């Protein structure tokens, strides 16, 4: 079979495969430079200039590959979003390539086995902050475009392209979420590729179909006017920390299921399953410790709500005294699956906390953030073309998974461009340890995903 330009599909695939493979040394060099930029979008810890340098590098790199009108656009949160475009040939669709160039902070320099800001190869993986999330995806996109240019020559790209590289995704300050509705025509597109997720495992091409939403609150318990001596008053005086512990314990049952009154917790995941042994290894579960929940791992991760205690205000063990605490607080993160309204979840969580607070203690709930879950469509021409492209790149069929993390921008894109297909994909598989020390990327994921993207862009115009 030949495409519209008269190029045999098998020959095109072979040519793109060879081109991508030959470009991998350049991909490593690019990622080395990108990782060296300390682009944490938090001016309290890192220079703003580092993010600006990174943004300009991205703009220049994509402009060099034929995307014109490349530049930095200020967003309401004070960061820069890179936008670069290639006009679609007559009658062809436009594809948006989304990524972000900001990264998480190192968190713990001493826990890193390699230099944080220096791409280092060990045991076949490339280590460094942002190597996967999300600078590895930037390099993957660049490699795909370079391979296409080499194979197609002066014909130009077969579809329109719009690059959107965000500068504050990790901080969650919502700059691009506010920017999109204000610049609808600038970013108008037919298909959106959110390149900020990844495969179920190395070598397993995977679409992320769902993202859990979240509800963040701080619950505070007060019982006394001041700390009181535990010997003189303990036993009758209401202990705020004990009350908080009691309250938090009502949020899960003995199996670890999240148990918020009125919130469904029996949903089932019908996509790829996550073997318990593999999950235990990926999550570094200690030997002998049981996994949580009465459902499968996939059910618990992607289909059901999950409550996590992110932090507690209480005296540290070292330095604590024999005193009853008058006040204690906890920061809670409730992840909710598609089909659950975040405002309703907030209402149910608040009501549960009010109902189960013991001893008539004073309890207050402060809402920090509320984010909606997301579910992408399973059908459509873009999805079909990408399935074929990734299957050809990896030599095996694609599968689907969910992600526990939230990407609020997906809902903004869906509301702004309701006719556009949204696909979530990328190089960030579980071994990458994104958001943790010793982040890394498997270079074969960059190579295979770049080939898949190049095949998709070529075939989507057929």
C-alpha positions, 0 to 999 in steps of 0.5 A: 500500500502507498500513501498520498505521496506515493511512498510505500508504508513499509519503506517509510517505516523502515526509513523513519526507523533508521533515521530515528536510530541515527538521531539518538546520539543527538537526542542524548546531547540535547537531553544532556543540555536540557537536564543541566538547566535547573528549571524549577519554577519556584523563585524561592529556591531557583533563579528565574533565569534558569527557566527562561534559558530553558524556554528559549532553548526549546523555542530555538530548537523547534524553530530550527526544525521548521516550526515558525512563529516560535516565541515565549508567551507570558502566562498569568502566573508569571512564567513563559509558555513556548508556542511554535507553529507550522501551518497545515497544508491545505486540507490537512489537520493540525496536531498540538504537541504538548510538553513542559520544560519545568521540573521538580526540585531535587528533593534530597541531593544526598539521596541521588546516586548521580549528579542531579543536573548532569545527565549520567548513563548507568546500566543503560538508563539516563539519570538526571532531574527531568530526564523523563518528566518532561525533558525526555518528552521534549527530546522525543518530539524533536527527534520525531520531527528531525526524522520526518524532515530527513525522510520527507526532505523538502516536502515539509511536514504532512500536517500542521503542528503547534508546539506548546511547552509549559513552564509551571506544570510541576508547581501547579500554578495554572498559568497555561490553564488561564492562558488557553481560553484567552488565546483560543485561535493561537492554539486552535488544533484538531488533535492534542498529544499530551506528551507527559505520561508514559507506558505501563512498562518499558517496551509496552506501548500504552495510552493513558485513558484516565486521570484521577482528579483531586481534592486537597484539604487541611483539617484542624482539631482543637480541644484545649486552650494550651498544652497541659501536663500529661501526668496531671491531666492525661486521661480526662483532658481531650487530646487533639492529636489523639482526636485527629488520629481517631478521625483519620482512621475512619477514612480507611477500613481494615483492608485499606479501602478509602471509606468516605461516607457516600463516596463510591469505592467499588469501581472496576478498571477494565484496561490493562491489569497491574500484577501485584508483584510488579507493583510491589517492586515498582512501589518499593513495598517492603518485604512482607507488607501487604498492598491496600484495598479489596480490589485489584491493583489497577482498580485501586490505582485508576478506578477508585478514590484514594485518600492520603495523609500528606502531612501532620502538624504534631510535635516531633519525637525528638524534642517532644515533652510530656504534654497533651496537645491542644491542637493538631492538623493534617493535610489530606489529598483525596484522589477521585476517578472519572465519573466523580464530581470534585465538588461533590467529593469535597462536600462528602469528605467535609461531611464525613470529617464533621460526622466522625470528629470525636468528643465534640472537638472543634474541627475546621476544614480548609479547602486548598485545591479541587481538580476534576478527573479526566477521561479521554475518548477511546475512538476517533481517527487520531487514536486509530492512527496512533495505535497503528503507529505505536504498534509498528514502532514497538512491534506489539499492540497498544494497551491502556492504563490510568494515571493517579496524577492529575493534569488539569490542563486536559480538562481546559483543552477539552472545554476549549476545543471540544472537537479535538481528540486528546491522547496522553502518551510519553516516555515516563514508565514506572522505573523513571521514578519521576518526582523522586530522587534518581529520576531516569529515562530508558533511551529505548523509550525515547527512540520507540516513542519518537518513531511512533510519533513520526509514523503517526504524523506521516500517516495521519495525513494519508 
